[in-house]
Amino acid sequence: MKLKKTVLLGATIGGLLAGGYASAAEQFIGLPSYRVGPYAAGGSALFGAWIDYMQMINERDGGVGGVKLVWEECETEYNNARGVECYERLKNKGETGNSVFQPISTGITYSVLEKVAQDKIPMVTIGYGRTDAADGRIFPWVFPMVTTYWSQASGIVNYIGMKEGGMDKLKGKKIGLLYHDSAYGKESHAIMDKLAAKHGFEVIKIPVAHPGNEQQSQWLQIRQAKPDYVILWGWGVMNPTAIKSAAKTGYPREKMIGVWWSGAEEDTVPAGSAAKGFTAAGFNVAGTNYPLIKDIEKHVYAKGKGNMEDKSRVGGVYYNRGVVSGIITVEAIRKAQEKYGQGKALTGEQMRWGFENLNMDAKHLASIGATGFMPEMQISCLDHEGSGKVKFQQWDGSKWKVLTDWVDSDKPLVRGMIEESAAAYAKEKGITPRDCSKEM
Amino acid sequence: MFYREAGQFKASYQADQQIFPIRQDRVAVWALIVFFAAVVPVIADQYWLKAILIPVLIFSLAALGLNILTGYAGQLSLGSAAFMAVGAFGAYNFMLRIDGMPFLLALVMGGLCAAAVGVLFGLPSLRIKGFYLAVATLAAQFFIVWALVKFPWFSNYSSSGVISTQEISILGFVFDGPTSKYMLTLAVVVVLALAAKNMVRSSTGRAWMAVRDMDVAAEVIGIRPMRTKLIAFAVSSFYCGVAGALYAYTYLGTVEPEGFNLDLSFKILFMIIIGGTGSIMGSFLGAAFIVLLPILLDNFVPSLLGDLVSSSFVSNFQLIVFGGMIIFFLIVEPHGLARLWQIGKEKLRLWPFPH
């Protein structure tokens, strides 16, 4: 915000003084943030980190390819109607309009899904949103990047297989699925049923009504069914409650595996010592011991320009996830500049090309200081997901400890489901899939 | 002086029975309709049409629905968002499952589905009153949203329970741009608002008000409370259902059951409290207040305070100001914005010679 004002002020003064003064190009990024309401704890860290990362790029490198990043926040309160208003408000700001929309809310994602294609603004949904949008032939403007819910479910089952010493050991096992009873939670059903049929385990689906601060009966059910593992597919206050109830019921936390919206400090710290041993999946890890986080501390916080009010949250799971949003945005700008030229602002269409051709291999990740921070990924016209890998972290009572390397999902199975679901959508909407061999 | 009906004689029953018997009102309503139908689409840009005017109109309709039930018939309800959901999913399923279903008919059918569900959940109102009834309608709120998530048939087996609406086309004309969608919304809202205005002064509306003011007395003078209350529930839910269908079709395009949560019900309730219970105009004023004020604050507060404080504070500060303004308006005028307008009208009538 500060930077934007300064830049604006500078531009105004420059314009007044010189008349014909040409200011440096600026890439506008609209941020539909939520800092109030029930999900404010997540929103403030996710968007704060994203802003910090862009600030760092501006401070350290003077922007991307000579183009300064500018942004404006719009408060959505995690509310779909407000999100649409923000989308429309941000759409035409900046030199070339909003160049990417990342709502960090599945509801808002759905609400603008068709609008982004009309307005030619790419929408990036990292770790949420519509899973079957990973089929880029049918959803050219939507990028459910890094990994989707279905890949994650499959990754968790693979991890359980690893722990048991082989996928064949899953036969006859019972896996409890404690899920948030909403569209988000039900996203897990189809994939878990498929995986259960494939590996011969049994899924026990146990819904928890929103907000989930009372789970006595659910855990009674778990105690009776005695599942070998419990997957916690939760959100918000449901997570610490589940962990505490597990402790009360005597269910070992080591056998509880959370999804990435159940595996942040905000979920474990309120559960106190009960959370020790709890494991969660994530497409990013916690911690400050990565060169790019160090750079944020050095170039942003040391200068007093940080966005987070509580600096100790830097390096938390949500914070680092926000950094992933920043990385992907910045790298897509870099990629698109390779094709469309540096030194000028990119349009939404050009940015879309940047996202679609993003290739972040080990070398690339090392060059931006993010080795081990997020998985390698390669986006293509066909595959808008790009990776599908997760790492597992365990809470040791005070911080997250990384347990595994990147665990892959059952690609053929997940991809098959994605294509099937996307094709059904295309049929309903009368969309002709793009021919990817013609895209370059 | 400006607002004096002296000298306007009604020489026929027809003139006496029109919806707006005072000429100034008639002129004002026509001017408003013409302004919104002919001038606004020309001067407003996409942002205004898509992000401001369409939602205000839709929420006005929902608030109108609740106002019929709560403001006129005196039955407190916290299920308006759920009835909107029924309308949205109803219209979607009629469009999906019946080939060549005309959109307007689907809209009406969606509204009728909501009316049927509304009557069902209105049954407890025959025995319980006031806040207790509000608790009973909470059941509708939770049950309907739960049912829409639980049974995948409603969302055509979408894996996440989200529906994505079909294209709107009436007599071959496709409503895809913001202007056409706005005009469609406006047309539906104007027709239903005039119908409501007419209804509340008919025998039905008078029966509602009699039940609201004292149901025992109403029963004594021959009004059947059961029928009256259930009609109120049906009409109110119909309005909410149509609003929900418009919300899905002309505003968002894609809706999920969770979007119609308790928060939205409360919001609609606040709209009628701020706007004025028992007033058609109040529904519009209240909806405009609740929808527009946060957006206005979000446009101005960050640029005023942005440099001084953190973004989190800016966001929270907006909510504080919003809440403060609600309290302010309720202290200044507990009967809502519509009452302010009424007082203004009285003043105009006497001006320039107040007693």
Interface residues (C-beta under 8 A of the other chain):
Chain A: M1 K2 K4 K5 S33 Y34 R35 V36 A40 S44 F47 G48 I51 E73 C74 E75 E77 N79 N80 A81 R82 V84 E85 Y87 E88 R89 K91 N92 T106 G107 Y110 S111 L113 E114 K115 R130 T131 D132 D181 S182 A183 Y184 K186 E187 H189 A190 A209 H210 N307 E309 S421 Y425 E428 K429
Chain B: Q46 Y47 K50 A51 I52 P55 W146 V149 N156 S159 S160 G161 V162 S164 Y251 L252 G253 T254 V255 E256 P257 E258 G259 D263 V291 P294 I295 D298 N299 P302 S303 G306 D307 S310 S311 S312 F313 V314 S315 N316 Q318 L319
